[in-house]
Amino acid sequence: MKKYSVQKSPFVVPTTDGKLIEEHFGLASINSELSIAHMIAPPHWSEPFQTPEFDEYTYIIKGKKQFIIEGEKVVLEAGQSIKILKGSRIQYSNPFEEECEYISVCYPAFSIDLVNREEE
């Protein structure tokens, strides 16, 4: 039995908002306790507010990303990262002119059932 797992074909999550989500590890790809996804958010993209039941770590590779966390606006740029604790009310967006490329890690693994998105 191998003591490692190489991911060569991440699961591309179907979206309708122009965002690219490639899950390398997680419930949709290789069943794991955490999820790791490579994402690209197009300019002027946003999601509804949500209160996830998982911690989320985000590392910005390129561009900028805006977070509204418990009413506080935080903007990260390339090379910066953030950890957001589960149970925080948050909105993710890219209100800027260039796309934002980033890596997201969720623990426990991302599940749509644990996101708790608000109606728009």
Biopython code that builds the backbone (N, CA, C, O; Angstrom):
import numpy as np
from Bio.PDB.StructureBuilder import StructureBuilder

atoms = [
    (1, "MET", "N", (0.833, -1.192, 0.000)),
    (1, "MET", "CA", (0.000, 0.000, 0.000)),
    (1, "MET", "C", (0.871, 1.248, 0.000)),
    (1, "MET", "O", (1.788, 1.383, 0.811)),
    (2, "LYS", "N", (0.571, 2.160, -0.926)),
    (2, "LYS", "CA", (1.330, 3.413, -0.998)),
    (2, "LYS", "C", (0.987, 4.312, 0.176)),
    (2, "LYS", "O", (-0.144, 4.335, 0.662)),
    (3, "LYS", "N", (1.983, 5.044, 0.612)),
    (3, "LYS", "CA", (1.789, 5.967, 1.725)),
    (3, "LYS", "C", (1.644, 7.397, 1.232)),
    (3, "LYS", "O", (1.875, 8.345, 1.982)),
    (4, "TYR", "N", (1.262, 7.553, -0.027)),
    (4, "TYR", "CA", (1.018, 8.875, -0.584)),
    (4, "TYR", "C", (-0.011, 8.781, -1.692)),
    (4, "TYR", "O", (-0.303, 7.697, -2.197)),
    (5, "SER", "N", (-0.551, 9.918, -2.063)),
    (5, "SER", "CA", (-1.554, 9.974, -3.124)),
    (5, "SER", "C", (-1.287, 11.208, -3.974)),
    (5, "SER", "O", (-1.329, 12.330, -3.469)),
    (6, "VAL", "N", (-1.015, 11.011, -5.254)),
    (6, "VAL", "CA", (-0.761, 12.116, -6.177)),
    (6, "VAL", "C", (-2.061, 12.444, -6.898)),
    (6, "VAL", "O", (-2.729, 11.554, -7.425)),
    (7, "GLN", "N", (-2.412, 13.706, -6.919)),
    (7, "GLN", "CA", (-3.633, 14.145, -7.599)),
    (7, "GLN", "C", (-3.248, 14.776, -8.933)),
    (7, "GLN", "O", (-2.662, 15.858, -8.968)),
    (8, "LYS", "N", (-3.579, 14.098, -10.029)),
    (8, "LYS", "CA", (-3.269, 14.603, -11.371)),
    (8, "LYS", "C", (-4.504, 15.118, -12.086)),
    (8, "LYS", "O", (-4.383, 15.830, -13.084)),
    (9, "SER", "N", (-5.684, 14.777, -11.602)),
    (9, "SER", "CA", (-6.927, 15.229, -12.232)),
    (9, "SER", "C", (-7.903, 15.704, -11.177)),
    (9, "SER", "O", (-8.786, 14.958, -10.753)),
    (10, "PRO", "N", (-7.740, 16.956, -10.752)),
    (10, "PRO", "CA", (-8.670, 17.477, -9.748)),
    (10, "PRO", "C", (-10.100, 17.519, -10.273)),
    (10, "PRO", "O", (-10.331, 17.605, -11.479)),
    (11, "PHE", "N", (-11.045, 17.457, -9.355)),
    (11, "PHE", "CA", (-12.463, 17.570, -9.712)),
    (11, "PHE", "C", (-12.775, 19.037, -9.973)),
    (11, "PHE", "O", (-12.557, 19.885, -9.108)),
    (12, "VAL", "N", (-13.284, 19.337, -11.164)),
    (12, "VAL", "CA", (-13.680, 20.707, -11.499)),
    (12, "VAL", "C", (-15.144, 20.868, -11.100)),
    (12, "VAL", "O", (-16.040, 20.253, -11.680)),
    (13, "VAL", "N", (-15.356, 21.707, -10.101)),
    (13, "VAL", "CA", (-16.701, 21.916, -9.563)),
    (13, "VAL", "C", (-17.503, 22.752, -10.561)),
    (13, "VAL", "O", (-17.053, 23.826, -10.960)),
    (14, "PRO", "N", (-18.682, 22.279, -10.970)),
    (14, "PRO", "CA", (-19.496, 23.066, -11.899)),
    (14, "PRO", "C", (-19.996, 24.347, -11.213)),
    (14, "PRO", "O", (-20.533, 24.293, -10.107)),
    (15, "THR", "N", (-19.816, 25.492, -11.875)),
    (15, "THR", "CA", (-20.287, 26.762, -11.340)),
    (15, "THR", "C", (-21.059, 27.516, -12.414)),
    (15, "THR", "O", (-20.944, 27.216, -13.603)),
    (16, "THR", "N", (-21.836, 28.485, -11.988)),
    (16, "THR", "CA", (-22.599, 29.309, -12.938)),
    (16, "THR", "C", (-22.192, 30.781, -12.845)),
    (16, "THR", "O", (-22.783, 31.640, -13.498)),
    (17, "ASP", "N", (-21.165, 31.062, -12.017)),
    (17, "ASP", "CA", (-20.775, 32.462, -11.790)),
    (17, "ASP", "C", (-19.409, 32.826, -12.365)),
    (17, "ASP", "O", (-18.871, 33.887, -12.049)),
    (18, "GLY", "N", (-18.837, 31.950, -13.214)),
    (18, "GLY", "CA", (-17.561, 32.240, -13.848)),
    (18, "GLY", "C", (-16.344, 31.884, -13.009)),
    (18, "GLY", "O", (-15.215, 32.051, -13.470)),
    (19, "LYS", "N", (-16.543, 31.398, -11.795)),
    (19, "LYS", "CA", (-15.429, 31.042, -10.909)),
    (19, "LYS", "C", (-14.939, 29.634, -11.243)),
    (19, "LYS", "O", (-15.741, 28.719, -11.433)),
    (20, "LEU", "N", (-13.625, 29.470, -11.313)),
    (20, "LEU", "CA", (-13.016, 28.155, -11.520)),
    (20, "LEU", "C", (-12.679, 27.565, -10.156)),
    (20, "LEU", "O", (-12.014, 28.202, -9.340)),
    (21, "ILE", "N", (-13.145, 26.343, -9.919)),
    (21, "ILE", "CA", (-12.827, 25.627, -8.682)),
    (21, "ILE", "C", (-12.316, 24.245, -9.065)),
    (21, "ILE", "O", (-13.052, 23.430, -9.621)),
    (22, "GLU", "N", (-11.040, 23.992, -8.762)),
    (22, "GLU", "CA", (-10.432, 22.683, -8.989)),
    (22, "GLU", "C", (-10.116, 22.076, -7.628)),
    (22, "GLU", "O", (-9.164, 22.486, -6.964)),
    (23, "GLU", "N", (-10.919, 21.098, -7.217)),
    (23, "GLU", "CA", (-10.684, 20.463, -5.921)),
    (23, "GLU", "C", (-9.670, 19.344, -6.085)),
    (23, "GLU", "O", (-9.922, 18.362, -6.784)),
    (24, "HIS", "N", (-8.517, 19.500, -5.433)),
    (24, "HIS", "CA", (-7.458, 18.499, -5.498)),
    (24, "HIS", "C", (-7.663, 17.394, -4.474)),
    (24, "HIS", "O", (-7.444, 16.216, -4.758)),
    (25, "PHE", "N", (-8.085, 17.790, -3.283)),
    (25, "PHE", "CA", (-8.418, 16.828, -2.242)),
    (25, "PHE", "C", (-9.682, 17.318, -1.563)),
    (25, "PHE", "O", (-9.858, 18.519, -1.360)),
    (26, "GLY", "N", (-10.562, 16.395, -1.213)),
    (26, "GLY", "CA", (-11.813, 16.762, -0.558)),
    (26, "GLY", "C", (-12.870, 15.712, -0.824)),
    (26, "GLY", "O", (-12.573, 14.631, -1.332)),
    (27, "LEU", "N", (-14.080, 16.029, -0.487)),
    (27, "LEU", "CA", (-15.167, 15.064, -0.615)),
    (27, "LEU", "C", (-15.548, 14.781, -2.064)),
    (27, "LEU", "O", (-16.000, 13.678, -2.373)),
    (28, "ALA", "N", (-15.376, 15.749, -2.955)),
    (28, "ALA", "CA", (-15.763, 15.556, -4.361)),
    (28, "ALA", "C", (-14.672, 14.858, -5.181)),
    (28, "ALA", "O", (-14.970, 14.288, -6.231)),
    (29, "SER", "N", (-13.428, 14.892, -4.728)),
    (29, "SER", "CA", (-12.334, 14.319, -5.509)),
    (29, "SER", "C", (-11.818, 13.036, -4.866)),
    (29, "SER", "O", (-12.267, 11.943, -5.210)),
    (30, "ILE", "N", (-10.899, 13.165, -3.954)),
    (30, "ILE", "CA", (-10.359, 12.026, -3.205)),
    (30, "ILE", "C", (-10.874, 12.215, -1.785)),
    (30, "ILE", "O", (-10.512, 13.186, -1.119)),
    (31, "ASN", "N", (-11.696, 11.318, -1.325)),
    (31, "ASN", "CA", (-12.305, 11.486, -0.004)),
    (31, "ASN", "C", (-11.225, 11.723, 1.044)),
    (31, "ASN", "O", (-10.375, 10.867, 1.288)),
    (32, "SER", "N", (-11.276, 12.907, 1.659)),
    (32, "SER", "CA", (-10.287, 13.219, 2.674)),
    (32, "SER", "C", (-10.917, 14.080, 3.762)),
    (32, "SER", "O", (-12.006, 14.628, 3.586)),
    (33, "GLU", "N", (-10.220, 14.191, 4.884)),
    (33, "GLU", "CA", (-10.739, 14.935, 6.027)),
    (33, "GLU", "C", (-10.719, 16.437, 5.807)),
    (33, "GLU", "O", (-11.464, 17.173, 6.454)),
    (34, "LEU", "N", (-9.871, 16.893, 4.900)),
    (34, "LEU", "CA", (-9.824, 18.314, 4.577)),
    (34, "LEU", "C", (-9.953, 18.473, 3.081)),
    (34, "LEU", "O", (-9.860, 17.498, 2.336)),
    (35, "SER", "N", (-10.170, 19.704, 2.638)),
    (35, "SER", "CA", (-10.222, 19.937, 1.201)),
    (35, "SER", "C", (-9.194, 20.990, 0.821)),
    (35, "SER", "O", (-8.948, 21.944, 1.559)),
    (36, "ILE", "N", (-8.602, 20.790, -0.347)),
    (36, "ILE", "CA", (-7.645, 21.740, -0.913)),
    (36, "ILE", "C", (-8.117, 22.023, -2.334)),
    (36, "ILE", "O", (-8.284, 21.112, -3.144)),
    (37, "ALA", "N", (-8.328, 23.315, -2.619)),
    (37, "ALA", "CA", (-8.816, 23.685, -3.946)),
    (37, "ALA", "C", (-8.034, 24.866, -4.497)),
    (37, "ALA", "O", (-7.658, 25.786, -3.771)),
    (38, "HIS", "N", (-7.802, 24.812, -5.801)),
    (38, "HIS", "CA", (-7.218, 25.924, -6.552)),
    (38, "HIS", "C", (-8.387, 26.661, -7.175)),
    (38, "HIS", "O", (-9.243, 26.044, -7.808)),
    (39, "MET", "N", (-8.434, 27.985, -7.003)),
    (39, "MET", "CA", (-9.583, 28.742, -7.491)),
    (39, "MET", "C", (-9.141, 29.993, -8.237)),
    (39, "MET", "O", (-8.094, 30.575, -7.955)),
    (40, "ILE", "N", (-9.975, 30.388, -9.199)),
    (40, "ILE", "CA", (-9.799, 31.666, -9.887)),
    (40, "ILE", "C", (-11.154, 32.359, -9.899)),
    (40, "ILE", "O", (-12.117, 31.869, -10.488)),
    (41, "ALA", "N", (-11.206, 33.516, -9.230)),
    (41, "ALA", "CA", (-12.437, 34.317, -9.178)),
    (41, "ALA", "C", (-12.316, 35.442, -10.203)),
    (41, "ALA", "O", (-11.360, 36.216, -10.166)),
    (42, "PRO", "N", (-13.284, 35.535, -11.120)),
    (42, "PRO", "CA", (-13.220, 36.584, -12.139)),
    (42, "PRO", "C", (-13.465, 37.971, -11.527)),
    (42, "PRO", "O", (-13.973, 38.073, -10.411)),
    (43, "PRO", "N", (-13.106, 39.034, -12.251)),
    (43, "PRO", "CA", (-13.394, 40.379, -11.764)),
    (43, "PRO", "C", (-14.894, 40.536, -11.489)),
    (43, "PRO", "O", (-15.728, 39.990, -12.210)),
    (44, "HIS", "N", (-15.217, 41.282, -10.448)),
    (44, "HIS", "CA", (-16.598, 41.628, -10.070)),
    (44, "HIS", "C", (-17.431, 40.419, -9.643)),
    (44, "HIS", "O", (-18.659, 40.456, -9.727)),
    (45, "TRP", "N", (-16.784, 39.363, -9.190)),
    (45, "TRP", "CA", (-17.461, 38.154, -8.710)),
    (45, "TRP", "C", (-17.766, 38.303, -7.224)),
    (45, "TRP", "O", (-17.024, 38.965, -6.498)),
    (46, "SER", "N", (-18.861, 37.688, -6.771)),
    (46, "SER", "CA", (-19.134, 37.625, -5.329)),
    (46, "SER", "C", (-20.049, 36.449, -5.037)),
    (46, "SER", "O", (-20.735, 35.943, -5.925)),
    (47, "GLU", "N", (-20.050, 36.023, -3.781)),
    (47, "GLU", "CA", (-20.938, 34.970, -3.291)),
    (47, "GLU", "C", (-21.838, 35.579, -2.223)),
    (47, "GLU", "O", (-21.513, 36.625, -1.662)),
    (48, "PRO", "N", (-22.963, 34.935, -1.938)),
    (48, "PRO", "CA", (-23.803, 35.403, -0.829)),
    (48, "PRO", "C", (-23.083, 35.211, 0.514)),
    (48, "PRO", "O", (-22.120, 34.449, 0.603)),
    (49, "PHE", "N", (-23.549, 35.895, 1.536)),
    (49, "PHE", "CA", (-23.012, 35.673, 2.878)),
    (49, "PHE", "C", (-23.257, 34.224, 3.274)),
    (49, "PHE", "O", (-24.221, 33.597, 2.835)),
    (50, "GLN", "N", (-22.365, 33.706, 4.112)),
    (50, "GLN", "CA", (-22.475, 32.331, 4.587)),
    (50, "GLN", "C", (-21.866, 32.229, 5.983)),
    (50, "GLN", "O", (-21.119, 33.108, 6.412)),
    (51, "THR", "N", (-22.192, 31.158, 6.675)),
    (51, "THR", "CA", (-21.629, 30.893, 8.008)),
    (51, "THR", "C", (-21.179, 29.429, 8.018)),
    (51, "THR", "O", (-21.897, 28.562, 8.516)),
    (52, "PRO", "N", (-19.980, 29.154, 7.463)),
    (52, "PRO", "CA", (-19.516, 27.778, 7.321)),
    (52, "PRO", "C", (-19.251, 27.072, 8.648)),
    (52, "PRO", "O", (-18.925, 27.695, 9.659)),
    (53, "GLU", "N", (-19.401, 25.755, 8.607)),
    (53, "GLU", "CA", (-19.112, 24.900, 9.756)),
    (53, "GLU", "C", (-17.742, 24.247, 9.587)),
    (53, "GLU", "O", (-17.533, 23.106, 10.000)),
    (54, "PHE", "N", (-16.812, 24.982, 8.977)),
    (54, "PHE", "CA", (-15.429, 24.518, 8.828)),
    (54, "PHE", "C", (-14.507, 25.732, 8.890)),
    (54, "PHE", "O", (-14.911, 26.840, 8.535)),
    (55, "ASP", "N", (-13.275, 25.526, 9.337)),
    (55, "ASP", "CA", (-12.253, 26.573, 9.267)),
    (55, "ASP", "C", (-11.798, 26.653, 7.817)),
    (55, "ASP", "O", (-11.707, 25.635, 7.131)),
    (56, "GLU", "N", (-11.511, 27.872, 7.351)),
    (56, "GLU", "CA", (-11.029, 28.019, 5.974)),
    (56, "GLU", "C", (-9.772, 28.865, 5.958)),
    (56, "GLU", "O", (-9.711, 29.948, 6.539)),
    (57, "TYR", "N", (-8.771, 28.335, 5.273)),
    (57, "TYR", "CA", (-7.497, 29.022, 5.083)),
    (57, "TYR", "C", (-7.428, 29.421, 3.615)),
    (57, "TYR", "O", (-7.740, 28.608, 2.745)),
    (58, "THR", "N", (-7.030, 30.645, 3.325)),
    (58, "THR", "CA", (-6.927, 31.117, 1.945)),
    (58, "THR", "C", (-5.556, 31.738, 1.742)),
    (58, "THR", "O", (-5.106, 32.543, 2.557)),
    (59, "TYR", "N", (-4.889, 31.362, 0.648)),
    (59, "TYR", "CA", (-3.602, 31.946, 0.252)),
    (59, "TYR", "C", (-3.775, 32.557, -1.135)),
    (59, "TYR", "O", (-4.164, 31.866, -2.076)),
    (60, "ILE", "N", (-3.488, 33.845, -1.260)),
    (60, "ILE", "CA", (-3.658, 34.562, -2.527)),
    (60, "ILE", "C", (-2.391, 34.410, -3.374)),
    (60, "ILE", "O", (-1.291, 34.752, -2.939)),
    (61, "ILE", "N", (-2.571, 33.893, -4.585)),
    (61, "ILE", "CA", (-1.453, 33.709, -5.521)),
    (61, "ILE", "C", (-1.299, 34.944, -6.403)),
    (61, "ILE", "O", (-0.189, 35.428, -6.622)),
    (62, "LYS", "N", (-2.438, 35.453, -6.910)),
    (62, "LYS", "CA", (-2.409, 36.576, -7.854)),
    (62, "LYS", "C", (-3.671, 37.413, -7.658)),
    (62, "LYS", "O", (-4.745, 36.870, -7.400)),
    (63, "GLY", "N", (-3.541, 38.723, -7.780)),
    (63, "GLY", "CA", (-4.699, 39.605, -7.664)),
    (63, "GLY", "C", (-5.033, 39.920, -6.214)),
    (63, "GLY", "O", (-4.180, 39.826, -5.331)),
    (64, "LYS", "N", (-6.300, 40.299, -5.981)),
    (64, "LYS", "CA", (-6.779, 40.648, -4.639)),
    (64, "LYS", "C", (-8.135, 39.994, -4.420)),
    (64, "LYS", "O", (-8.875, 39.729, -5.367)),
    (65, "LYS", "N", (-8.443, 39.740, -3.155)),
    (65, "LYS", "CA", (-9.732, 39.164, -2.784)),
    (65, "LYS", "C", (-10.254, 39.899, -1.568)),
    (65, "LYS", "O", (-9.504, 40.212, -0.644)),
    (66, "GLN", "N", (-11.558, 40.173, -1.580)),
    (66, "GLN", "CA", (-12.188, 40.857, -0.452)),
    (66, "GLN", "C", (-12.990, 39.880, 0.386)),
    (66, "GLN", "O", (-13.677, 39.003, -0.138)),
    (67, "PHE", "N", (-12.892, 40.046, 1.697)),
    (67, "PHE", "CA", (-13.633, 39.247, 2.662)),
    (67, "PHE", "C", (-14.398, 40.235, 3.548)),
    (67, "PHE", "O", (-13.828, 41.231, 3.993)),
    (68, "ILE", "N", (-15.662, 39.973, 3.803)),
    (68, "ILE", "CA", (-16.379, 40.708, 4.840)),
    (68, "ILE", "C", (-16.659, 39.671, 5.922)),
    (68, "ILE", "O", (-17.468, 38.761, 5.741)),
    (69, "ILE", "N", (-15.968, 39.830, 7.054)),
    (69, "ILE", "CA", (-16.010, 38.850, 8.133)),
    (69, "ILE", "C", (-16.642, 39.514, 9.354)),
    (69, "ILE", "O", (-16.069, 40.429, 9.944)),
    (70, "GLU", "N", (-17.838, 39.034, 9.723)),
    (70, "GLU", "CA", (-18.528, 39.601, 10.882)),
    (70, "GLU", "C", (-18.627, 41.127, 10.761)),
    (70, "GLU", "O", (-18.487, 41.844, 11.752)),
    (71, "GLY", "N", (-18.869, 41.617, 9.534)),
    (71, "GLY", "CA", (-19.048, 43.050, 9.295)),
    (71, "GLY", "C", (-17.765, 43.822, 9.020)),
    (71, "GLY", "O", (-17.832, 44.999, 8.667)),
    (72, "GLU", "N", (-16.596, 43.197, 9.169)),
    (72, "GLU", "CA", (-15.316, 43.871, 8.931)),
    (72, "GLU", "C", (-14.790, 43.520, 7.539)),
    (72, "GLU", "O", (-14.718, 42.347, 7.174)),
    (73, "LYS", "N", (-14.423, 44.551, 6.763)),
    (73, "LYS", "CA", (-13.882, 44.330, 5.417)),
    (73, "LYS", "C", (-12.375, 44.109, 5.497)),
    (73, "LYS", "O", (-11.647, 44.902, 6.096)),
    (74, "VAL", "N", (-11.917, 43.008, 4.877)),
    (74, "VAL", "CA", (-10.499, 42.670, 4.816)),
    (74, "VAL", "C", (-10.166, 42.410, 3.351)),
    (74, "VAL", "O", (-10.875, 41.662, 2.677)),
    (75, "VAL", "N", (-9.092, 43.024, 2.852)),
    (75, "VAL", "CA", (-8.638, 42.790, 1.475)),
    (75, "VAL", "C", (-7.242, 42.196, 1.542)),
    (75, "VAL", "O", (-6.340, 42.754, 2.166)),
    (76, "LEU", "N", (-7.082, 41.047, 0.881)),
    (76, "LEU", "CA", (-5.766, 40.408, 0.801)),
    (76, "LEU", "C", (-5.214, 40.539, -0.605)),
    (76, "LEU", "O", (-5.961, 40.574, -1.582)),
    (77, "GLU", "N", (-3.893, 40.610, -0.691)),
    (77, "GLU", "CA", (-3.195, 40.686, -1.976)),
    (77, "GLU", "C", (-2.283, 39.478, -2.122)),
    (77, "GLU", "O", (-2.102, 38.705, -1.181)),
    (78, "ALA", "N", (-1.709, 39.324, -3.316)),
    (78, "ALA", "CA", (-0.815, 38.200, -3.606)),
    (78, "ALA", "C", (0.250, 38.065, -2.518)),
    (78, "ALA", "O", (0.860, 39.051, -2.105)),
    (79, "GLY", "N", (0.462, 36.829, -2.061)),
    (79, "GLY", "CA", (1.458, 36.542, -1.044)),
    (79, "GLY", "C", (0.919, 36.602, 0.377)),
    (79, "GLY", "O", (1.642, 36.286, 1.322)),
    (80, "GLN", "N", (-0.349, 37.005, 0.546)),
    (80, "GLN", "CA", (-0.942, 37.079, 1.875)),
    (80, "GLN", "C", (-1.908, 35.917, 2.075)),
    (80, "GLN", "O", (-2.406, 35.329, 1.114)),
    (81, "SER", "N", (-2.161, 35.599, 3.340)),
    (81, "SER", "CA", (-3.073, 34.496, 3.658)),
    (81, "SER", "C", (-3.909, 34.846, 4.874)),
    (81, "SER", "O", (-3.611, 35.795, 5.599)),
    (82, "ILE", "N", (-4.968, 34.058, 5.088)),
    (82, "ILE", "CA", (-5.888, 34.303, 6.195)),
    (82, "ILE", "C", (-6.473, 32.975, 6.661)),
    (82, "ILE", "O", (-6.645, 32.049, 5.869)),
    (83, "LYS", "N", (-6.775, 32.894, 7.946)),
    (83, "LYS", "CA", (-7.527, 31.768, 8.495)),
    (83, "LYS", "C", (-8.817, 32.341, 9.054)),
    (83, "LYS", "O", (-8.791, 33.290, 9.838)),
    (84, "ILE", "N", (-9.943, 31.770, 8.653)),
    (84, "ILE", "CA", (-11.250, 32.211, 9.134)),
    (84, "ILE", "C", (-11.882, 31.049, 9.890)),
    (84, "ILE", "O", (-12.053, 29.957, 9.348)),
    (85, "LEU", "N", (-12.222, 31.297, 11.136)),
    (85, "LEU", "CA", (-12.756, 30.242, 11.987)),
    (85, "LEU", "C", (-14.193, 29.878, 11.629)),
    (85, "LEU", "O", (-14.984, 30.738, 11.243)),
    (86, "LYS", "N", (-14.519, 28.599, 11.762)),
    (86, "LYS", "CA", (-15.884, 28.136, 11.511)),
    (86, "LYS", "C", (-16.849, 28.919, 12.390)),
    (86, "LYS", "O", (-16.503, 29.342, 13.493)),
    (87, "GLY", "N", (-18.055, 29.102, 11.888)),
    (87, "GLY", "CA", (-19.059, 29.848, 12.618)),
    (87, "GLY", "C", (-18.998, 31.348, 12.387)),
    (87, "GLY", "O", (-19.806, 32.089, 12.947)),
    (88, "SER", "N", (-18.041, 31.817, 11.562)),
    (88, "SER", "CA", (-17.950, 33.241, 11.229)),
    (88, "SER", "C", (-18.870, 33.546, 10.060)),
    (88, "SER", "O", (-18.909, 32.793, 9.087)),
    (89, "ARG", "N", (-19.610, 34.642, 10.145)),
    (89, "ARG", "CA", (-20.444, 35.081, 9.010)),
    (89, "ARG", "C", (-19.531, 35.828, 8.048)),
    (89, "ARG", "O", (-18.880, 36.803, 8.423)),
    (90, "ILE", "N", (-19.492, 35.360, 6.801)),
    (90, "ILE", "CA", (-18.516, 35.867, 5.844)),
    (90, "ILE", "C", (-19.108, 35.984, 4.445)),
    (90, "ILE", "O", (-20.007, 35.236, 4.062)),
    (91, "GLN", "N", (-18.574, 36.944, 3.696)),
    (91, "GLN", "CA", (-18.864, 37.035, 2.267)),
    (91, "GLN", "C", (-17.529, 37.142, 1.537)),
    (91, "GLN", "O", (-16.669, 37.943, 1.903)),
    (92, "TYR", "N", (-17.373, 36.332, 0.512)),
    (92, "TYR", "CA", (-16.185, 36.352, -0.334)),
    (92, "TYR", "C", (-16.525, 37.099, -1.613)),
    (92, "TYR", "O", (-17.617, 36.939, -2.157)),
    (93, "SER", "N", (-15.576, 37.931, -2.105)),
    (93, "SER", "CA", (-15.820, 38.622, -3.369)),
    (93, "SER", "C", (-14.513, 39.086, -4.002)),
    (93, "SER", "O", (-13.467, 39.151, -3.355)),
    (94, "ASN", "N", (-14.612, 39.400, -5.268)),
    (94, "ASN", "CA", (-13.531, 40.025, -6.025)),
    (94, "ASN", "C", (-14.139, 41.224, -6.750)),
    (94, "ASN", "O", (-14.498, 41.125, -7.923)),
    (95, "PRO", "N", (-14.256, 42.368, -6.046)),
    (95, "PRO", "CA", (-14.842, 43.545, -6.673)),
    (95, "PRO", "C", (-13.849, 44.315, -7.549)),
    (95, "PRO", "O", (-14.144, 45.424, -7.995)),
    (96, "PHE", "N", (-12.688, 43.737, -7.790)),
    (96, "PHE", "CA", (-11.597, 44.423, -8.470)),
    (96, "PHE", "C", (-11.605, 44.149, -9.978)),
    (96, "PHE", "O", (-12.420, 43.369, -10.471)),
    (97, "GLU", "N", (-10.692, 44.795, -10.700)),
    (97, "GLU", "CA", (-10.655, 44.727, -12.170)),
    (97, "GLU", "C", (-9.893, 43.522, -12.715)),
    (97, "GLU", "O", (-10.023, 43.205, -13.897)),
    (98, "GLU", "N", (-9.105, 42.847, -11.886)),
    (98, "GLU", "CA", (-8.354, 41.689, -12.367)),
    (98, "GLU", "C", (-8.809, 40.425, -11.636)),
    (98, "GLU", "O", (-9.332, 40.496, -10.524)),
    (99, "GLU", "N", (-8.606, 39.275, -12.268)),
    (99, "GLU", "CA", (-9.000, 38.029, -11.620)),
    (99, "GLU", "C", (-8.126, 37.780, -10.403)),
    (99, "GLU", "O", (-7.022, 38.312, -10.287)),
    (100, "CYS", "N", (-8.644, 36.960, -9.504)),
    (100, "CYS", "CA", (-7.920, 36.599, -8.294)),
    (100, "CYS", "C", (-7.716, 35.085, -8.288)),
    (100, "CYS", "O", (-8.671, 34.312, -8.363)),
    (101, "GLU", "N", (-6.464, 34.685, -8.198)),
    (101, "GLU", "CA", (-6.124, 33.260, -8.135)),
    (101, "GLU", "C", (-5.684, 32.947, -6.710)),
    (101, "GLU", "O", (-4.881, 33.672, -6.123)),
    (102, "TYR", "N", (-6.220, 31.856, -6.161)),
    (102, "TYR", "CA", (-5.898, 31.530, -4.774)),
    (102, "TYR", "C", (-6.074, 30.050, -4.491)),
    (102, "TYR", "O", (-6.656, 29.307, -5.282)),
    (103, "ILE", "N", (-5.557, 29.645, -3.344)),
    (103, "ILE", "CA", (-5.699, 28.285, -2.829)),
    (103, "ILE", "C", (-6.551, 28.372, -1.570)),
    (103, "ILE", "O", (-6.353, 29.250, -0.730)),
    (104, "SER", "N", (-7.491, 27.457, -1.451)),
    (104, "SER", "CA", (-8.357, 27.400, -0.277)),
    (104, "SER", "C", (-8.233, 26.020, 0.358)),
    (104, "SER", "O", (-8.277, 24.998, -0.327)),
    (105, "VAL", "N", (-8.078, 26.011, 1.681)),
    (105, "VAL", "CA", (-8.021, 24.763, 2.447)),
    (105, "VAL", "C", (-9.122, 24.834, 3.496)),
    (105, "VAL", "O", (-9.199, 25.799, 4.256)),
    (106, "CYS", "N", (-9.970, 23.815, 3.538)),
    (106, "CYS", "CA", (-11.055, 23.767, 4.526)),
    (106, "CYS", "C", (-10.892, 22.537, 5.404)),
    (106, "CYS", "O", (-10.584, 21.442, 4.932)),
    (107, "TYR", "N", (-11.111, 22.755, 6.714)),
    (107, "TYR", "CA", (-11.077, 21.639, 7.664)),
    (107, "TYR", "C", (-12.208, 21.803, 8.663)),
    (107, "TYR", "O", (-12.280, 22.828, 9.340)),
    (108, "PRO", "N", (-13.108, 20.804, 8.777)),
    (108, "PRO", "CA", (-13.163, 19.613, 7.937)),
    (108, "PRO", "C", (-13.453, 19.970, 6.478)),
    (108, "PRO", "O", (-13.738, 21.124, 6.156)),
    (109, "ALA", "N", (-13.376, 18.981, 5.615)),
    (109, "ALA", "CA", (-13.501, 19.194, 4.178)),
    (109, "ALA", "C", (-14.763, 19.964, 3.804)),
    (109, "ALA", "O", (-15.811, 19.814, 4.432)),
    (110, "PHE", "N", (-14.635, 20.797, 2.761)),
    (110, "PHE", "CA", (-15.770, 21.562, 2.251)),
    (110, "PHE", "C", (-16.914, 20.627, 1.880)),
    (110, "PHE", "O", (-16.710, 19.582, 1.262)),
    (111, "SER", "N", (-18.094, 21.018, 2.262)),
    (111, "SER", "CA", (-19.318, 20.337, 1.851)),
    (111, "SER", "C", (-20.394, 21.401, 1.720)),
    (111, "SER", "O", (-20.505, 22.271, 2.584)),
    (112, "ILE", "N", (-21.180, 21.352, 0.668)),
    (112, "ILE", "CA", (-22.245, 22.332, 0.474)),
    (112, "ILE", "C", (-23.218, 22.308, 1.649)),
    (112, "ILE", "O", (-23.843, 23.324, 1.953)),
    (113, "ASP", "N", (-23.351, 21.166, 2.310)),
    (113, "ASP", "CA", (-24.220, 21.052, 3.472)),
    (113, "ASP", "C", (-23.683, 21.792, 4.696)),
    (113, "ASP", "O", (-24.434, 22.061, 5.634)),
    (114, "LEU", "N", (-22.389, 22.122, 4.695)),
    (114, "LEU", "CA", (-21.783, 22.800, 5.834)),
    (114, "LEU", "C", (-21.525, 24.292, 5.604)),
    (114, "LEU", "O", (-21.002, 24.975, 6.485)),
    (115, "VAL", "N", (-21.893, 24.800, 4.418)),
    (115, "VAL", "CA", (-21.613, 26.197, 4.070)),
    (115, "VAL", "C", (-22.608, 27.164, 4.710)),
    (115, "VAL", "O", (-22.227, 28.237, 5.177)),
    (116, "ASN", "N", (-23.877, 26.780, 4.728)),
    (116, "ASN", "CA", (-24.936, 27.639, 5.273)),
    (116, "ASN", "C", (-25.006, 28.999, 4.563)),
    (116, "ASN", "O", (-24.941, 30.052, 5.198)),
    (117, "ARG", "N", (-25.139, 28.950, 3.233)),
    (117, "ARG", "CA", (-25.257, 30.184, 2.451)),
    (117, "ARG", "C", (-26.617, 30.826, 2.686)),
    (117, "ARG", "O", (-27.635, 30.143, 2.803)),
    (118, "GLU", "N", (-26.611, 32.159, 2.752)),
    (118, "GLU", "CA", (-27.844, 32.914, 2.907)),
    (118, "GLU", "C", (-28.470, 33.127, 1.543)),
    (118, "GLU", "O", (-27.775, 33.138, 0.526)),
    (119, "GLU", "N", (-29.783, 33.297, 1.523)),
    (119, "GLU", "CA", (-30.470, 33.603, 0.269)),
    (119, "GLU", "C", (-30.064, 35.000, -0.168)),
    (119, "GLU", "O", (-29.892, 35.893, 0.663)),
    (120, "GLU", "N", (-29.910, 35.190, -1.484)),
    (120, "GLU", "CA", (-29.531, 36.507, -2.000)),
    (120, "GLU", "C", (-30.716, 37.428, -2.057)),
    (120, "GLU", "O", (-30.583, 38.581, -2.468)),
]
sb = StructureBuilder()
sb.init_structure("model")
sb.init_model(0)
sb.init_chain("A")
sb.init_seg("    ")
for serial, (resi, resn, name, xyz) in enumerate(atoms, 1):
    if name == "N":
        sb.init_residue(resn, " ", resi, " ")
    sb.init_atom(name, np.array(xyz, "f"), 0.0, 1.0, " ", f" {name:<3s}", serial, name[0])
structure = sb.get_structure()
